[in-house]
């Protein structure tokens, strides 16, 4: 029974089977043209993603971490400048800040949305604060309207970490709608295979509406070169290969369908768990839709015990993220300690993510909720 259900955290093979002919045709074209890096498929994908996001410039790169690093490099920040972000996220966000000699400054998150608590943002701002990196965690956006008001008032640049929320919409109070990653000065995303828009290797991209900034970002991503063998900036080597662009372009056509499928699975979970005292289902904010990169429960019981029991029942789960960033040994030098960010620390001990993808069968979903309810 368990083996037949073949429940996976992310079913990439099932998704591939529906678009494999288009992908294979694109692969054949790449091989025939022998334009393997930054070839025509990369340019076409960038153009199509620009149209989807309604943004002037999409600059592909090697991965999501590179996207964040290049974005910061483009700002000409100085060693010791401070960059505000959250401690409840993957370490890449703080990593690139520290790597460039900048200082990560953390702001706690909200218990329900898991995103930055913007009400605490202003107290973290100093005269050294040069940038803010909100992370749109698990598929739902941070409160960008409130955040941008504070950032603009203090003349601080905003870089959106949009690795988990591509395709999400933000609803402004005046009725405007904008896609995640297009509200700040720069948006960054990852195309890691498990992402909602993922390739079959590494990939990433940056978004901006600023022409001069886009030019600079393109140069930095290509060794700082404004033309071959002439570097005007200190740069890096970060490129998207043409095979990955073929995959991404094929999936982009279905991204909105994928969002619908993920939400259908999320509602199924919600209905099963909404009345359980030990489980809190993901909260939906009013200013953003949810694209459910992850379906993450707040579990009040023995999380490790639940995780083990579900594994024995053939159901994979994940814990994002068991160690808050401010408690990683690598960031001891910042002087943060246990208790500094209590919401983040609580969530790190209580969240658990269930399988979430676009290819569920009804039998799979029924089995998952049956097992969670019997073991939670």
Phi, psi and omega per residue, in radians:
X1 nan -0.910 -3.117
X2 -1.098 -0.795 -3.121
X3 -1.115 -0.640 -3.138
X4 -1.165 -0.640 3.141
X5 -1.209 -0.572 3.068
X6 0.846 0.998 -3.098
X7 -1.368 2.251 -3.136
X8 -2.172 2.688 3.089
X9 -1.088 -0.746 3.078
X10 -2.420 2.165 -3.100
X11 -1.682 1.415 -3.114
X12 -1.300 -0.555 -3.115
X13 -1.198 -0.749 3.115
X14 -1.078 -0.676 3.102
X15 -1.164 -0.727 -3.137
X16 -1.081 -0.689 -3.069
X17 -1.021 -0.440 -3.113
X18 -1.450 -0.314 -3.079
X19 -2.227 0.235 -2.992
X20 -1.142 -0.568 -3.124
X21 -1.136 -0.760 3.117
X22 -1.127 -0.704 3.134
X23 -1.151 -0.768 -3.123
X24 -1.118 -0.680 3.082
X25 -1.063 -0.754 3.110
X26 -1.134 -0.680 3.098
X27 -1.071 -0.764 -3.141
X28 -1.053 -0.694 3.135
X29 -1.150 -0.684 3.112
X30 -1.112 -0.779 -3.112
X31 -1.140 -0.710 3.133
X32 -1.140 -0.628 -3.118
X33 -1.473 -0.343 -3.088
X34 0.949 0.586 3.070
X35 -1.871 1.405 -2.923
X36 -1.467 -0.409 -3.097
X37 -2.182 2.192 -3.132
X38 0.959 0.599 3.135
X39 -1.391 -3.036 -3.124
X40 -0.919 -0.658 3.120
X41 -1.088 -0.559 3.116
X42 -1.162 -0.785 3.132
X43 -1.143 -0.674 3.134
X44 -1.174 -0.755 3.115
X45 -1.087 -0.757 3.115
X46 -1.028 -0.751 3.134
X47 -1.109 -0.752 -3.140
X48 -1.180 -0.643 3.103
X49 -1.223 -0.620 3.033
X50 -0.999 -0.774 3.140
X51 -1.135 -0.759 -3.120
X52 -1.100 -0.749 -3.091
X53 -1.468 -0.239 -3.031
X54 1.005 0.919 3.121
X55 -2.265 2.615 -3.030
X56 -1.257 -0.630 -3.016
X57 -2.357 2.233 2.918
X58 -2.064 2.129 -3.134
X59 -2.005 1.807 3.127
X60 -1.179 2.709 3.105
X61 -2.635 -2.973 -2.971
X62 -1.288 -0.580 -3.129
X63 -2.964 3.037 -3.088
X64 -1.185 -0.593 3.099
X65 -1.136 -0.763 3.063
X66 -1.017 -0.700 -3.126
X67 -1.022 -0.798 3.120
X68 -1.123 -0.745 -3.125
X69 -1.136 -0.806 -3.125
X70 -1.109 -0.693 3.108
X71 -1.024 -0.783 3.118
X72 -1.183 -0.681 3.108
X73 -1.054 -0.592 -3.098
X74 -1.233 -0.215 -3.089
X75 -1.577 -0.100 3.129
X76 0.992 0.747 3.106
X77 -1.318 2.784 -3.100
X78 -1.916 2.630 3.107
X79 -0.909 2.334 -3.112
X80 1.672 -0.287 3.048
X81 -1.084 2.578 -3.062
X82 -1.778 2.459 3.088
X83 -2.219 2.143 -3.106
X84 -1.560 2.350 3.029
X85 -2.620 -2.899 -3.108
X86 -1.906 2.663 3.102
X87 -1.511 -0.154 -3.114
X88 -1.823 1.478 -3.088
X89 -2.990 3.069 3.007
X90 -1.209 2.611 -2.969
X91 -1.136 -0.313 -3.082
X92 -0.969 -0.601 -3.073
X93 -1.101 -0.818 3.105
X94 -1.330 -0.546 -3.071
X95 -1.027 -0.818 -3.089
X96 -1.221 -0.541 3.079
X97 -1.095 -0.884 -3.125
X98 -1.147 -0.672 -3.100
X99 -1.024 -0.568 -3.110
X100 -1.582 0.175 3.118
X101 1.371 0.257 3.095
X102 -1.650 2.942 -3.088
X103 -1.893 2.068 3.033
X104 -1.254 2.316 3.052
X105 -2.161 2.233 -3.010
X106 -1.767 2.547 2.997
X107 -2.179 2.333 -3.080
X108 -1.110 2.898 -3.089
X109 -1.873 2.968 3.081
X110 -1.467 2.511 -3.118
X111 -1.125 -0.624 -3.037
X112 -1.566 -0.734 -3.072
X113 -1.571 -0.312 -3.075
X114 1.253 -0.023 -3.110
X115 -1.715 2.991 -3.080
X116 -0.869 2.331 3.033
X117 -1.433 1.667 -3.032
X118 -1.114 -0.402 3.099
X119 -1.144 -0.308 3.125
X120 -1.779 -0.014 -3.029
X121 -1.152 -0.809 -2.987
X122 -1.106 -0.543 3.141
X123 -1.207 -0.310 -3.140
X124 -1.586 -0.145 -3.081
X125 -1.429 2.315 3.050
X126 -2.227 -3.125 3.107
X127 -1.231 -0.132 3.092
X128 -1.689 -0.097 -3.107
X129 -1.261 2.107 -3.107
X130 -2.025 -0.332 -3.102
X131 -2.678 2.722 3.043
X132 -2.242 2.317 3.095
X133 -2.093 1.619 2.997
X134 -1.302 2.532 3.106
X135 -1.932 2.113 3.109
X136 -1.458 1.533 -2.905
X137 -1.438 2.426 3.002
X138 1.154 0.048 3.069
X139 2.018 0.121 3.140
X140 -2.239 2.471 -2.991
X141 -1.413 2.625 2.949
X142 -1.167 2.897 3.137
X143 -1.318 1.436 -3.000
X144 -1.227 -0.531 3.135
X145 -1.121 -0.828 3.117
X146 -1.182 -0.691 -3.124
X147 -1.142 -0.772 -3.123
X148 -1.167 -0.576 3.089
X149 -1.072 -0.773 3.118
X150 -1.176 -0.800 -3.114
X151 -1.076 -0.779 -3.135
X152 -1.146 -0.660 -3.136
X153 -1.138 -0.595 3.138
X154 -1.695 0.053 -3.141
X155 0.990 0.898 -3.140
X156 -1.997 2.374 -3.129
X157 -1.346 2.447 3.122
X158 -1.974 2.221 3.031
X159 -2.008 2.108 -3.137
X160 -1.522 2.171 2.966
X161 -1.528 1.740 -3.024
X162 -1.905 0.526 -3.083
X163 -1.127 -0.402 -3.036
X164 -2.027 0.044 -3.020
X165 -2.305 0.395 -3.138
X166 -1.067 2.346 -3.085
X167 1.693 -0.222 3.113
X168 -1.308 2.614 3.121
X169 -1.950 2.477 3.019
X170 -1.832 2.342 -3.114
X171 -1.860 1.859 3.128
X172 -1.313 2.749 -3.096
X173 -1.159 -0.359 3.126
X174 -1.590 0.129 3.091
X175 1.714 -0.198 3.117
X176 -1.214 2.678 3.057
X177 -2.258 2.364 3.055
X178 -2.382 2.599 3.125
X179 -1.316 2.592 3.057
X180 -0.968 2.394 3.117
X181 1.615 -0.089 -3.088
X182 -1.985 0.083 -3.069
X183 -1.622 -0.736 3.093
X184 -1.280 -3.134 3.125
X185 -1.118 -0.677 3.089
X186 -2.415 2.450 2.971
X187 -1.967 2.528 -3.133
X188 -2.254 2.511 3.086
X189 -2.500 2.862 3.066
X190 -2.015 2.514 3.033
X191 -1.946 0.499 3.071
X192 -0.921 2.549 -2.977
X193 -0.881 -0.597 -3.070
X194 -1.422 -0.125 -3.121
X195 -1.200 2.837 3.132
X196 -1.028 -0.636 2.964
X197 -2.059 1.640 -3.014
X198 -2.171 2.594 3.075
X199 -1.690 -2.849 -3.121
X200 -1.989 0.665 3.110
X201 -3.059 -2.483 3.089
X202 -1.753 2.613 3.073
X203 -3.064 2.756 3.107
X204 -2.822 3.129 3.123
X205 -2.841 2.787 3.033
X206 -2.137 2.571 -3.140
X207 -2.165 2.499 3.019
X208 -2.825 2.722 3.034
X209 -1.774 0.028 -3.086
X210 -1.656 2.046 -3.074
X211 -1.084 -0.820 -3.110
X212 -1.138 -0.707 3.113
X213 -1.132 -0.734 3.121
X214 -1.036 -0.734 3.096
X215 -1.052 -0.779 -3.119
X216 -1.144 -0.739 3.131
X217 -1.087 -0.749 3.114
X218 -1.052 -0.719 3.125
X219 -1.139 -0.825 -3.112
X220 -1.041 -0.704 -3.133
X221 -1.179 -0.282 -3.126
X222 -2.103 1.024 3.083
X223 1.085 0.355 -3.133
X224 1.291 0.235 -3.023
X225 -1.455 2.248 2.982
X226 -1.505 -0.438 2.946
X227 -2.673 2.906 -3.009
X228 -0.987 2.244 3.112
X229 1.193 0.351 3.027
X230 -2.409 1.848 -3.091
X231 -1.761 2.112 3.054
X232 -1.638 -0.265 -3.129
X233 -2.279 2.736 2.914
X234 -1.297 2.154 -3.023
X235 -2.210 -2.967 3.088
X236 -2.352 3.073 3.088
X237 -1.967 1.747 -3.049
X238 -2.490 1.837 -3.021
X239 -2.335 2.665 3.029
X240 -1.679 2.300 3.140
X241 -1.489 2.801 -2.985
X242 -1.175 -0.568 3.106
X243 -1.087 -0.768 3.141
X244 -1.137 -0.628 3.113
X245 -1.119 -0.653 3.082
X246 -1.040 -0.806 -3.141
X247 -1.098 -0.810 -3.095
X248 -1.135 -0.687 -3.138
X249 -1.163 -0.650 3.093
X250 -1.137 -0.735 -3.115
X251 -1.280 -0.553 -3.121
X252 -1.004 -0.628 3.133
X253 -1.069 -0.402 -3.070
X254 -1.935 0.102 -3.007
X255 -1.016 -0.771 3.136
X256 -1.137 -0.613 3.055
X257 -1.124 -0.690 3.116
X258 -1.094 -0.669 3.110
X259 -1.091 -0.750 3.118
X260 -1.086 -0.767 -3.128
X261 -1.122 -0.718 3.120
X262 -1.146 -0.706 3.123
X263 -1.180 -0.607 3.085
X264 -1.072 -0.772 3.096
X265 -1.138 -0.693 -3.135
X266 -1.105 -0.731 3.118
X267 -1.133 -0.656 3.079
X268 -1.036 -0.840 3.080
X269 -1.047 -0.835 -3.117
X270 -0.920 -0.875 -3.077
X271 -1.095 -0.536 3.139
X272 -1.353 -0.588 -2.975
X273 -1.858 -0.102 -2.932
X274 -1.112 -0.446 -3.096
X275 -1.797 0.200 -3.132
X276 -1.548 2.145 -3.083
X277 -1.125 -0.533 -3.067
X278 -1.483 -0.184 -3.067
X279 -2.106 2.314 3.007
X280 -1.985 2.092 -3.107
X281 -1.330 2.812 -3.109
X282 -1.042 2.312 3.115
X283 -1.364 2.492 3.030
X284 -1.879 2.154 3.096
X285 -1.395 2.828 -3.099
X286 -1.424 -0.359 -3.014
X287 -1.704 0.032 -3.131
X288 -2.620 2.484 2.943
X289 -1.429 2.926 -3.070
X290 -1.978 2.267 3.119
X291 -1.848 0.040 2.985
X292 0.858 1.072 2.893
X293 -1.040 -0.706 3.011
X294 -2.293 2.637 2.947
X295 -1.881 1.858 -2.940
X296 -2.031 2.104 3.104
X297 -1.640 2.599 2.940
X298 -1.722 1.939 -3.019
X299 -1.916 2.195 -3.049
X300 -1.549 -0.112 -3.105
X301 -1.659 -2.667 -3.137
X302 -1.412 1.660 -3.055
X303 -1.105 -0.765 -3.122
X304 -1.101 -0.670 3.093
X305 -1.125 -0.728 3.108
X306 -1.135 -0.744 -3.136
X307 -1.059 -0.772 3.137
X308 -1.138 -0.775 -3.133
X309 -1.096 -0.714 3.123
X310 -1.193 -0.651 3.086
X311 -1.061 -0.736 3.122
X312 -1.135 -0.451 3.111
X313 -1.559 0.104 3.087
X314 1.468 0.359 -3.128
X315 -2.018 1.976 3.104
X316 -1.312 2.569 3.024
X317 -2.413 2.902 3.088
X318 -2.396 2.671 3.036
X319 -2.003 1.922 3.074
X320 -2.016 1.868 0.100
X321 -2.325 2.261 -2.971
X322 -1.252 -0.398 3.110
X323 -2.162 2.002 3.101
X324 -1.025 2.591 -3.054
X325 -1.029 -0.623 -3.080
X326 -1.236 -0.180 3.118
X327 -1.866 0.114 3.009
X328 -1.238 2.457 -3.131
X329 -1.006 -0.602 -3.106
X330 -1.049 -0.394 -3.069
X331 -1.974 0.354 3.048
X332 -0.978 -0.596 -3.045
X333 -1.105 -0.278 3.131
X334 -1.333 -0.295 3.079
X335 1.452 0.198 3.093
X336 -1.340 2.739 -3.099
X337 -2.498 2.963 3.078
X338 -1.011 2.338 -3.135
X339 1.745 -0.227 -3.116
X340 -1.218 -0.595 -3.115
X341 -2.284 1.343 -2.935
X342 -1.111 -0.601 -3.136
X343 -1.179 -0.814 3.091
X344 -0.992 -0.786 -3.103
X345 -1.146 -0.673 3.085
X346 -1.101 -0.833 -3.111
X347 -1.091 -0.671 3.139
X348 -1.038 -0.431 -3.136
X349 -1.667 -0.204 -2.977
X350 -2.185 -0.252 -3.080
X351 -1.457 2.610 3.039
X352 -2.594 2.332 -3.089
X353 -1.833 2.313 3.127
X354 -1.608 2.890 3.061
X355 -0.905 2.390 3.136
X356 -2.598 2.059 3.094
X357 -2.833 -2.911 -2.998
X358 -1.794 -0.020 -2.922
X359 -2.068 0.364 -3.108
X360 -1.085 2.539 2.874
X361 -1.715 2.812 3.113
X362 -1.090 -0.642 3.117
X363 -1.090 -0.700 3.133
X364 -1.111 -0.821 -3.130
X365 -1.133 -0.731 3.104
X366 -1.062 -0.730 -3.138
X367 -1.154 -0.750 -3.138
X368 -1.048 -0.875 -3.093
X369 -1.178 -0.629 3.094
X370 -1.042 -0.771 -3.119
X371 -1.253 -0.691 3.109
X372 -1.090 -0.808 -3.111
X373 -1.127 -0.564 -3.115
X374 -1.405 -0.313 -3.049
X375 -1.985 -0.284 -3.106
X376 -1.375 nan nan
